[in-house]
Amino acid sequence: MMETTTQDKVIAHAAAECIDERERYLVIFTHGVNGYVCRNEGTTNESQALYKGLYRDCQIWIEQRGIAAALRYVLKNLKDVPEVTGGQLTLEELLARISQVPK
């Protein structure tokens, strides 16, 4: 069995933060490829839209918030990653590891 490192735990929690943030929003189609983003709270009225645009742009709007939530989590918890605090790993190297898809 493979040992889970603190770095792996931080990355896993960051991924969970990303998902949680993304799931706070819904994209609703309007006409053609247009849509709007609203909170995932049961009410999906266009008058309460947080963002309007092409469906793809709405998806990007949500994804950016998910990525930002993940990165905020990583930044907040960097102190718990010995490879970074011990100077064995630069922030650039950590970002490279985060961007690798686990096998």
NUSE-427248 format. One record per atom (N, C-alpha, C): residue number from 1; residue in three letters; chain; atom name; x, z, y. Coordinates in Angstrom, 2 decimals. Last residue first. Layout:
% residues N
+-----+-----+---+----+---------+---------+---------+
!   k !   r ! c !  a !      px !      pz !      py !
+-----+-----+---+----+---------+---------+---------+
! NUM ! ALA ! A ! CA !       X !       Z !       Y !
...
+-----+-----+---+----+---------+---------+---------+
//
This chain:
% residues 103
+-----+-----+---+----+---------+---------+---------+
!   k !   r ! c !  a !      px !      pz !      py !
+-----+-----+---+----+---------+---------+---------+
! 103 ! LYS ! A !  N !   -1.93 !  -11.08 !    8.50 !
! 103 ! LYS ! A ! CA !   -2.13 !  -11.85 !    7.26 !
! 103 ! LYS ! A !  C !   -2.95 !  -11.07 !    6.27 !
! 102 ! PRO ! A !  N !   -2.90 !  -10.97 !   11.97 !
! 102 ! PRO ! A ! CA !   -2.46 !  -10.32 !   10.73 !
! 102 ! PRO ! A !  C !   -2.78 !  -11.19 !    9.51 !
! 101 ! VAL ! A !  N !   -1.70 !  -13.10 !   14.47 !
! 101 ! VAL ! A ! CA !   -2.86 !  -12.79 !   13.64 !
! 101 ! VAL ! A !  C !   -2.36 !  -12.15 !   12.34 !
! 100 ! GLN ! A !  N !   -0.03 !  -12.11 !   17.37 !
! 100 ! GLN ! A ! CA !    0.06 !  -12.62 !   16.00 !
! 100 ! GLN ! A !  C !   -1.16 !  -12.18 !   15.22 !
!  99 ! SER ! A !  N !   -0.25 !  -10.78 !   19.75 !
!  99 ! SER ! A ! CA !   -0.86 !  -12.11 !   19.68 !
!  99 ! SER ! A !  C !   -0.75 !  -12.74 !   18.29 !
!  98 ! ILE ! A !  N !    1.20 !   -8.50 !   19.37 !
!  98 ! ILE ! A ! CA !   -0.25 !   -8.38 !   19.50 !
!  98 ! ILE ! A !  C !   -0.92 !   -9.73 !   19.28 !
!  97 ! ARG ! A !  N !    3.79 !   -9.55 !   19.46 !
!  97 ! ARG ! A ! CA !    3.27 !   -8.99 !   18.20 !
!  97 ! ARG ! A !  C !    1.76 !   -8.89 !   18.22 !
!  96 ! ALA ! A !  N !    3.91 !  -10.31 !   22.14 !
!  96 ! ALA ! A ! CA !    4.09 !  -11.32 !   21.10 !
!  96 ! ALA ! A !  C !    3.55 !  -10.82 !   19.77 !
!  95 ! LEU ! A !  N !    3.64 !   -7.81 !   23.34 !
!  95 ! LEU ! A ! CA !    2.59 !   -8.81 !   23.53 !
!  95 ! LEU ! A !  C !    2.69 !   -9.92 !   22.49 !
!  94 ! LEU ! A !  N !    6.11 !   -6.74 !   22.51 !
!  94 ! LEU ! A ! CA !    4.86 !   -6.13 !   22.06 !
!  94 ! LEU ! A !  C !    3.71 !   -7.12 !   22.21 !
!  93 ! GLU ! A !  N !    7.85 !   -8.40 !   23.90 !
!  93 ! GLU ! A ! CA !    7.88 !   -8.41 !   22.43 !
!  93 ! GLU ! A !  C !    6.60 !   -7.80 !   21.86 !
!  92 ! GLU ! A !  N !    7.18 !   -7.64 !   26.52 !
!  92 ! GLU ! A ! CA !    7.01 !   -9.03 !   26.09 !
!  92 ! GLU ! A !  C !    6.99 !   -9.14 !   24.57 !
!  91 ! LEU ! A !  N !    7.98 !   -4.99 !   26.50 !
!  91 ! LEU ! A ! CA !    6.58 !   -5.29 !   26.65 !
!  91 ! LEU ! A !  C !    6.29 !   -6.73 !   26.21 !
!  90 ! THR ! A !  N !   10.45 !   -4.51 !   23.88 !
!  90 ! THR ! A ! CA !   10.05 !   -4.76 !   25.27 !
!  90 ! THR ! A !  C !    8.55 !   -5.03 !   25.31 !
!  89 ! LEU ! A !  N !   11.62 !   -2.04 !   21.77 !
!  89 ! LEU ! A ! CA !   10.69 !   -3.16 !   21.89 !
!  89 ! LEU ! A !  C !   10.30 !   -3.32 !   23.36 !
!  88 ! GLN ! A !  N !   13.14 !    0.18 !   21.85 !
!  88 ! GLN ! A ! CA !   13.48 !   -0.80 !   20.81 !
!  88 ! GLN ! A !  C !   12.66 !   -2.09 !   20.95 !
!  87 ! GLY ! A !  N !   12.52 !    2.23 !   23.56 !
!  87 ! GLY ! A ! CA !   13.32 !    1.13 !   24.08 !
!  87 ! GLY ! A !  C !   13.70 !    0.08 !   23.05 !
!  86 ! GLY ! A !  N !   10.78 !    4.17 !   22.89 !
!  86 ! GLY ! A ! CA !   12.17 !    4.35 !   22.47 !
!  86 ! GLY ! A !  C !   13.08 !    3.23 !   22.92 !
!  85 ! THR ! A !  N !    8.38 !    3.12 !   23.71 !
!  85 ! THR ! A ! CA !    8.92 !    4.25 !   24.46 !
!  85 ! THR ! A !  C !   10.38 !    4.52 !   24.11 !
!  84 ! VAL ! A !  N !    8.12 !    1.10 !   21.74 !
!  84 ! VAL ! A ! CA !    8.16 !    0.76 !   23.16 !
!  84 ! VAL ! A !  C !    8.82 !    1.89 !   23.95 !
!  83 ! GLU ! A !  N !    8.13 !    2.40 !   19.31 !
!  83 ! GLU ! A ! CA !    8.99 !    1.22 !   19.46 !
!  83 ! GLU ! A !  C !    9.14 !    0.82 !   20.94 !
!  82 ! PRO ! A !  N !    6.15 !    4.39 !   19.57 !
!  82 ! PRO ! A ! CA !    7.56 !    4.76 !   19.63 !
!  82 ! PRO ! A !  C !    8.51 !    3.57 !   19.85 !
!  81 ! VAL ! A !  N !    3.37 !    4.44 !   21.33 !
!  81 ! VAL ! A ! CA !    4.06 !    3.48 !   20.47 !
!  81 ! VAL ! A !  C !    5.56 !    3.73 !   20.58 !
!  80 ! ASP ! A !  N !    2.16 !    6.02 !   23.19 !
!  80 ! ASP ! A ! CA !    2.05 !    6.44 !   21.80 !
!  80 ! ASP ! A !  C !    2.77 !    5.52 !   20.82 !
!  79 ! LYS ! A !  N !    2.35 !    4.73 !   25.59 !
!  79 ! LYS ! A ! CA !    3.17 !    5.93 !   25.42 !
!  79 ! LYS ! A !  C !    3.17 !    6.43 !   23.97 !
!  78 ! LEU ! A !  N !    0.37 !    2.81 !   25.49 !
!  78 ! LEU ! A ! CA !    1.76 !    2.42 !   25.22 !
!  78 ! LEU ! A !  C !    2.64 !    3.63 !   24.95 !
!  77 ! ASN ! A !  N !   -2.28 !    3.24 !   26.14 !
!  77 ! ASN ! A ! CA !   -1.74 !    3.90 !   24.94 !
!  77 ! ASN ! A !  C !   -0.32 !    3.50 !   24.59 !
!  76 ! LYS ! A !  N !   -2.90 !    1.74 !   28.36 !
!  76 ! LYS ! A ! CA !   -3.20 !    3.18 !   28.39 !
!  76 ! LYS ! A !  C !   -2.50 !    3.93 !   27.25 !
!  75 ! LEU ! A !  N !   -2.27 !   -0.83 !   27.43 !
!  75 ! LEU ! A ! CA !   -1.51 !   -0.22 !   28.53 !
!  75 ! LEU ! A !  C !   -1.68 !    1.29 !   28.57 !
!  74 ! VAL ! A !  N !   -4.28 !   -1.13 !   25.45 !
!  74 ! VAL ! A ! CA !   -2.85 !   -1.16 !   25.10 !
!  74 ! VAL ! A !  C !   -2.03 !   -0.48 !   26.18 !
!  73 ! TYR ! A !  N !   -6.60 !   -1.00 !   27.05 !
!  73 ! TYR ! A ! CA !   -6.38 !   -0.02 !   25.99 !
!  73 ! TYR ! A !  C !   -4.90 !    0.04 !   25.62 !
!  72 ! ARG ! A !  N !   -6.22 !   -3.25 !   28.67 !
!  72 ! ARG ! A ! CA !   -6.29 !   -1.92 !   29.29 !
!  72 ! ARG ! A !  C !   -6.02 !   -0.83 !   28.25 !
!  71 ! LEU ! A !  N !   -6.38 !   -5.23 !   26.69 !
!  71 ! LEU ! A ! CA !   -5.11 !   -5.00 !   27.37 !
!  71 ! LEU ! A !  C !   -5.09 !   -3.65 !   28.09 !
!  70 ! ALA ! A !  N !   -9.11 !   -5.00 !   25.99 !
!  70 ! ALA ! A ! CA !   -8.05 !   -4.80 !   24.99 !
!  70 ! ALA ! A !  C !   -6.73 !   -4.48 !   25.66 !
!  69 ! ALA ! A !  N !  -10.33 !   -5.63 !   28.43 !
!  69 ! ALA ! A ! CA !  -10.56 !   -4.31 !   27.81 !
!  69 ! ALA ! A !  C !   -9.48 !   -4.00 !   26.78 !
!  68 ! ALA ! A !  N !   -9.46 !   -8.28 !   28.76 !
!  68 ! ALA ! A ! CA !   -9.06 !   -7.26 !   29.73 !
!  68 ! ALA ! A !  C !   -9.24 !   -5.86 !   29.15 !
!  67 ! ILE ! A !  N !  -10.78 !   -9.49 !   26.62 !
!  67 ! ILE ! A ! CA !   -9.31 !   -9.48 !   26.65 !
!  67 ! ILE ! A !  C !   -8.83 !   -8.39 !   27.60 !
!  66 ! GLY ! A !  N !  -13.45 !   -9.11 !   27.48 !
!  66 ! GLY ! A ! CA !  -12.97 !   -8.56 !   26.21 !
!  66 ! GLY ! A !  C !  -11.45 !   -8.45 !   26.17 !
!  65 ! ARG ! A !  N !  -13.47 !  -10.55 !   29.85 !
!  65 ! ARG ! A ! CA !  -13.73 !   -9.11 !   29.89 !
!  65 ! ARG ! A !  C !  -13.28 !   -8.43 !   28.61 !
!  64 ! GLN ! A !  N !  -13.02 !  -13.11 !   28.86 !
!  64 ! GLN ! A ! CA !  -12.06 !  -12.51 !   29.78 !
!  64 ! GLN ! A !  C !  -12.25 !  -11.00 !   29.86 !
!  63 ! GLU ! A !  N !  -15.37 !  -13.52 !   27.39 !
!  63 ! GLU ! A ! CA !  -14.09 !  -13.38 !   26.69 !
!  63 ! GLU ! A !  C !  -13.04 !  -12.73 !   27.59 !
!  62 ! ILE ! A !  N !  -17.28 !  -13.87 !   29.45 !
!  62 ! ILE ! A ! CA !  -17.37 !  -12.73 !   28.53 !
!  62 ! ILE ! A !  C !  -16.02 !  -12.48 !   27.85 !
!  61 ! TRP ! A !  N !  -16.33 !  -16.21 !   30.63 !
!  61 ! TRP ! A ! CA !  -16.57 !  -15.03 !   31.47 !
!  61 ! TRP ! A !  C !  -16.59 !  -13.77 !   30.59 !
!  60 ! ILE ! A !  N !  -16.47 !  -17.97 !   28.47 !
!  60 ! ILE ! A ! CA !  -15.16 !  -17.59 !   29.01 !
!  60 ! ILE ! A !  C !  -15.28 !  -16.32 !   29.84 !
!  59 ! GLN ! A !  N !  -19.25 !  -18.20 !   28.26 !
!  59 ! GLN ! A ! CA !  -18.48 !  -17.63 !   27.15 !
!  59 ! GLN ! A !  C !  -17.11 !  -17.16 !   27.63 !
!  58 ! CYS ! A !  N !  -19.73 !  -19.49 !   30.68 !
!  58 ! CYS ! A ! CA !  -20.33 !  -18.17 !   30.44 !
!  58 ! CYS ! A !  C !  -19.59 !  -17.45 !   29.31 !
!  57 ! ASP ! A !  N !  -18.43 !  -21.87 !   30.21 !
!  57 ! ASP ! A ! CA !  -17.93 !  -20.99 !   31.27 !
!  57 ! ASP ! A !  C !  -18.49 !  -19.57 !   31.13 !
!  56 ! ARG ! A !  N !  -20.14 !  -22.90 !   28.22 !
!  56 ! ARG ! A ! CA !  -18.74 !  -22.59 !   27.90 !
!  56 ! ARG ! A !  C !  -18.14 !  -21.64 !   28.95 !
!  55 ! TYR ! A !  N !  -22.50 !  -23.31 !   29.72 !
!  55 ! TYR ! A ! CA !  -22.49 !  -22.36 !   28.60 !
!  55 ! TYR ! A !  C !  -21.06 !  -21.94 !   28.26 !
!  54 ! LEU ! A !  N !  -21.98 !  -23.33 !   33.25 !
!  54 ! LEU ! A ! CA !  -22.01 !  -24.03 !   31.98 !
!  54 ! LEU ! A !  C !  -21.90 !  -23.00 !   30.85 !
!  53 ! GLY ! A !  N !  -23.62 !  -20.56 !   34.90 !
!  53 ! GLY ! A ! CA !  -22.75 !  -21.72 !   34.84 !
!  53 ! GLY ! A !  C !  -22.95 !  -22.48 !   33.55 !
!  52 ! LYS ! A !  N !  -23.71 !  -17.25 !   36.19 !
!  52 ! LYS ! A ! CA !  -24.42 !  -18.48 !   35.83 !
!  52 ! LYS ! A !  C !  -23.43 !  -19.64 !   35.83 !
!  51 ! TYR ! A !  N !  -23.70 !  -13.75 !   35.71 !
!  51 ! TYR ! A ! CA !  -22.93 !  -14.98 !   35.91 !
!  51 ! TYR ! A !  C !  -23.79 !  -16.14 !   35.47 !
!  50 ! LEU ! A !  N !  -25.59 !  -11.87 !   35.51 !
!  50 ! LEU ! A ! CA !  -24.30 !  -11.45 !   36.07 !
!  50 ! LEU ! A !  C !  -23.43 !  -12.64 !   36.40 !
!  49 ! ALA ! A !  N !  -29.08 !  -12.05 !   36.04 !
!  49 ! ALA ! A ! CA !  -27.84 !  -12.68 !   35.54 !
!  49 ! ALA ! A !  C !  -26.63 !  -12.13 !   36.28 !
!  48 ! GLN ! A !  N !  -31.60 !  -11.30 !   36.58 !
!  48 ! GLN ! A ! CA !  -30.62 !  -10.22 !   36.42 !
!  48 ! GLN ! A !  C !  -29.28 !  -10.75 !   35.92 !
!  47 ! SER ! A !  N !  -33.10 !  -13.56 !   36.49 !
!  47 ! SER ! A ! CA !  -32.95 !  -12.92 !   37.81 !
!  47 ! SER ! A !  C !  -31.93 !  -11.78 !   37.77 !
!  46 ! GLU ! A !  N !  -33.31 !  -14.13 !   33.81 !
!  46 ! GLU ! A ! CA !  -32.32 !  -14.86 !   34.60 !
!  46 ! GLU ! A !  C !  -32.10 !  -14.23 !   35.98 !
!  45 ! ASN ! A !  N !  -33.59 !  -11.46 !   31.56 !
!  45 ! ASN ! A ! CA !  -34.20 !  -12.20 !   32.65 !
!  45 ! ASN ! A !  C !  -33.13 !  -12.84 !   33.51 !
!  44 ! THR ! A !  N !  -33.49 !   -9.97 !   29.17 !
!  44 ! THR ! A ! CA !  -32.65 !  -11.14 !   29.38 !
!  44 ! THR ! A !  C !  -33.26 !  -12.05 !   30.45 !
!  43 ! THR ! A !  N !  -33.34 !   -6.79 !   28.02 !
!  43 ! THR ! A ! CA !  -33.93 !   -7.61 !   29.07 !
!  43 ! THR ! A !  C !  -33.00 !   -8.77 !   29.37 !
!  42 ! GLY ! A !  N !  -31.56 !   -5.81 !   26.03 !
!  42 ! GLY ! A ! CA !  -32.95 !   -6.12 !   25.70 !
!  42 ! GLY ! A !  C !  -33.65 !   -6.98 !   26.74 !
!  41 ! GLU ! A !  N !  -28.98 !   -5.62 !   26.83 !
!  41 ! GLU ! A ! CA !  -29.80 !   -4.41 !   26.92 !
!  41 ! GLU ! A !  C !  -31.27 !   -4.68 !   26.62 !
!  40 ! ASN ! A !  N !  -26.46 !   -6.98 !   27.45 !
!  40 ! ASN ! A ! CA !  -27.10 !   -6.94 !   26.15 !
!  40 ! ASN ! A !  C !  -27.92 !   -5.65 !   26.06 !
!  39 ! ARG ! A !  N !  -26.62 !   -8.54 !   30.64 !
!  39 ! ARG ! A ! CA !  -26.24 !   -7.39 !   29.81 !
!  39 ! ARG ! A !  C !  -27.04 !   -7.43 !   28.51 !
!  38 ! CYS ! A !  N !  -26.15 !  -12.10 !   30.80 !
!  38 ! CYS ! A ! CA !  -26.82 !  -10.86 !   31.18 !
!  38 ! CYS ! A !  C !  -26.32 !   -9.74 !   30.27 !
!  37 ! VAL ! A !  N !  -25.27 !  -15.26 !   31.93 !
!  37 ! VAL ! A ! CA !  -24.84 !  -14.06 !   31.21 !
!  37 ! VAL ! A !  C !  -25.66 !  -12.89 !   31.72 !
!  36 ! TYR ! A !  N !  -26.65 !  -18.54 !   31.40 !
!  36 ! TYR ! A ! CA !  -26.33 !  -17.38 !   32.24 !
!  36 ! TYR ! A !  C !  -25.97 !  -16.21 !   31.34 !
!  35 ! GLY ! A !  N !  -26.25 !  -22.13 !   31.33 !
!  35 ! GLY ! A ! CA !  -26.68 !  -20.84 !   30.83 !
!  35 ! GLY ! A !  C !  -26.39 !  -19.75 !   31.83 !
!  34 ! ASN ! A !  N !  -26.26 !  -25.61 !   30.43 !
!  34 ! ASN ! A ! CA !  -26.20 !  -24.51 !   31.39 !
!  34 ! ASN ! A !  C !  -26.70 !  -23.22 !   30.76 !
!  33 ! VAL ! A !  N !  -26.58 !  -27.87 !   29.00 !
!  33 ! VAL ! A ! CA !  -25.43 !  -27.03 !   28.64 !
!  33 ! VAL ! A !  C !  -25.26 !  -25.86 !   29.61 !
!  32 ! GLY ! A !  N !  -30.02 !  -27.91 !   29.28 !
!  32 ! GLY ! A ! CA !  -28.86 !  -28.66 !   28.82 !
!  32 ! GLY ! A !  C !  -27.75 !  -27.73 !   28.37 !
!  31 ! HIS ! A !  N !  -30.93 !  -24.92 !   30.84 !
!  31 ! HIS ! A ! CA !  -31.19 !  -26.35 !   30.74 !
!  31 ! HIS ! A !  C !  -29.92 !  -27.07 !   30.31 !
!  30 ! THR ! A !  N !  -30.14 !  -22.23 !   29.42 !
!  30 ! THR ! A ! CA !  -31.25 !  -22.56 !   30.31 !
!  30 ! THR ! A !  C !  -31.60 !  -24.04 !   30.12 !
!  29 ! PHE ! A !  N !  -29.05 !  -19.81 !   27.02 !
!  29 ! PHE ! A ! CA !  -29.15 !  -21.21 !   27.45 !
!  29 ! PHE ! A !  C !  -30.31 !  -21.36 !   28.43 !
!  28 ! ILE ! A !  N !  -27.37 !  -16.81 !   27.60 !
!  28 ! ILE ! A ! CA !  -28.68 !  -17.42 !   27.36 !
!  28 ! ILE ! A !  C !  -28.62 !  -18.87 !   27.87 !
!  27 ! VAL ! A !  N !  -25.16 !  -14.55 !   26.29 !
!  27 ! VAL ! A ! CA !  -25.27 !  -15.82 !   27.01 !
!  27 ! VAL ! A !  C !  -26.60 !  -16.43 !   26.60 !
!  26 ! LEU ! A !  N !  -24.74 !  -11.04 !   26.76 !
!  26 ! LEU ! A ! CA !  -25.36 !  -12.15 !   26.04 !
!  26 ! LEU ! A !  C !  -25.31 !  -13.39 !   26.92 !
!  25 ! TYR ! A !  N !  -22.61 !   -8.13 !   26.47 !
!  25 ! TYR ! A ! CA !  -23.18 !   -9.27 !   27.19 !
!  25 ! TYR ! A !  C !  -23.78 !  -10.29 !   26.24 !
!  24 ! ARG ! A !  N !  -21.32 !   -6.29 !   24.97 !
!  24 ! ARG ! A ! CA !  -22.15 !   -5.76 !   26.06 !
!  24 ! ARG ! A !  C !  -22.92 !   -6.87 !   26.79 !
!  23 ! GLU ! A !  N !  -19.58 !   -7.47 !   23.26 !
!  23 ! GLU ! A ! CA !  -20.94 !   -7.28 !   22.79 !
!  23 ! GLU ! A !  C !  -21.87 !   -6.66 !   23.83 !
!  22 ! ARG ! A !  N !  -17.18 !   -7.29 !   24.65 !
!  22 ! ARG ! A ! CA !  -17.84 !   -8.59 !   24.52 !
!  22 ! ARG ! A !  C !  -19.30 !   -8.44 !   24.11 !
!  21 ! GLU ! A !  N !  -16.58 !   -4.56 !   24.28 !
!  21 ! GLU ! A ! CA !  -16.84 !   -5.09 !   25.62 !
!  21 ! GLU ! A !  C !  -17.60 !   -6.41 !   25.54 !
!  20 ! ASP ! A !  N !  -16.22 !   -4.43 !   21.50 !
!  20 ! ASP ! A ! CA !  -17.23 !   -3.61 !   22.16 !
!  20 ! ASP ! A !  C !  -17.59 !   -4.15 !   23.54 !
!  19 ! ILE ! A !  N !  -14.03 !   -6.21 !   21.18 !
!  19 ! ILE ! A ! CA !  -15.34 !   -6.51 !   20.58 !
!  19 ! ILE ! A !  C !  -16.44 !   -5.73 !   21.28 !
!  18 ! CYS ! A !  N !  -12.04 !   -4.78 !   22.59 !
!  18 ! CYS ! A ! CA !  -12.39 !   -6.16 !   22.94 !
!  18 ! CYS ! A !  C !  -13.79 !   -6.50 !   22.44 !
!  17 ! GLU ! A !  N !  -11.90 !   -2.43 !   21.13 !
!  17 ! GLU ! A ! CA !  -12.31 !   -2.38 !   22.54 !
!  17 ! GLU ! A !  C !  -12.76 !   -3.75 !   23.01 !
!  16 ! ALA ! A !  N !  -10.89 !   -3.48 !   18.74 !
!  16 ! ALA ! A ! CA !  -12.23 !   -2.88 !   18.76 !
!  16 ! ALA ! A !  C !  -12.76 !   -2.78 !   20.19 !
!  15 ! ALA ! A !  N !   -8.36 !   -4.22 !   19.61 !
!  15 ! ALA ! A ! CA !   -9.28 !   -5.25 !   19.13 !
!  15 ! ALA ! A !  C !  -10.72 !   -4.73 !   19.13 !
!  14 ! ALA ! A !  N !   -7.34 !   -1.69 !   20.15 !
!  14 ! ALA ! A ! CA !   -7.49 !   -2.65 !   21.25 !
!  14 ! ALA ! A !  C !   -8.46 !   -3.76 !   20.85 !
!  13 ! HIS ! A !  N !   -7.22 !   -0.66 !   17.58 !
!  13 ! HIS ! A ! CA !   -8.15 !   -0.07 !   18.55 !
!  13 ! HIS ! A !  C !   -8.37 !   -1.00 !   19.74 !
!  12 ! ALA ! A !  N !   -5.21 !   -2.35 !   16.57 !
!  12 ! ALA ! A ! CA !   -6.54 !   -2.34 !   15.96 !
!  12 ! ALA ! A !  C !   -7.57 !   -1.75 !   16.91 !
!  11 ! ILE ! A !  N !   -3.05 !   -1.65 !   18.23 !
!  11 ! ILE ! A ! CA !   -3.54 !   -3.02 !   18.23 !
!  11 ! ILE ! A !  C !   -4.95 !   -3.08 !   17.64 !
!  10 ! VAL ! A !  N !   -2.75 !    1.04 !   17.52 !
!  10 ! VAL ! A ! CA !   -3.05 !    0.69 !   18.91 !
!  10 ! VAL ! A !  C !   -3.63 !   -0.72 !   18.97 !
!   9 ! LYS ! A !  N !   -2.08 !    0.71 !   14.81 !
!   9 ! LYS ! A ! CA !   -3.29 !    1.43 !   15.19 !
!   9 ! LYS ! A !  C !   -3.71 !    1.10 !   16.61 !
!   8 ! ASP ! A !  N !    0.37 !   -0.62 !   14.99 !
!   8 ! ASP ! A ! CA !   -0.76 !   -1.27 !   14.32 !
!   8 ! ASP ! A !  C !   -2.08 !   -0.61 !   14.71 !
!   7 ! GLN ! A !  N !    1.87 !    1.43 !   16.26 !
!   7 ! GLN ! A ! CA !    1.67 !    0.13 !   16.92 !
!   7 ! GLN ! A !  C !    0.48 !   -0.60 !   16.32 !
!   6 ! THR ! A !  N !    1.90 !    3.32 !   14.28 !
!   6 ! THR ! A ! CA !    1.20 !    3.62 !   15.52 !
!   6 ! THR ! A !  C !    0.92 !    2.33 !   16.27 !
!   5 ! THR ! A !  N !    1.40 !    1.63 !   11.12 !
!   5 ! THR ! A ! CA !    2.21 !    2.22 !   12.18 !
!   5 ! THR ! A !  C !    1.34 !    2.53 !   13.38 !
!   4 ! THR ! A !  N !    0.49 !    2.05 !    7.86 !
!   4 ! THR ! A ! CA !   -0.02 !    1.67 !    9.17 !
!   4 ! THR ! A !  C !    0.79 !    2.39 !   10.23 !
!   3 ! GLU ! A !  N !    2.08 !    0.78 !    4.97 !
!   3 ! GLU ! A ! CA !    1.93 !    1.88 !    5.93 !
!   3 ! GLU ! A !  C !    1.44 !    1.34 !    7.26 !
!   2 ! MET ! A !  N !    0.52 !   -0.81 !    2.22 !
!   2 ! MET ! A ! CA !    1.31 !   -0.94 !    3.43 !
!   2 ! MET ! A !  C !    1.02 !    0.21 !    4.39 !
!   1 ! MET ! A !  N !    0.85 !    0.00 !   -1.18 !
!   1 ! MET ! A ! CA !    0.00 !    0.00 !    0.00 !
!   1 ! MET ! A !  C !    0.89 !    0.00 !    1.24 !
+-----+-----+---+----+---------+---------+---------+
//
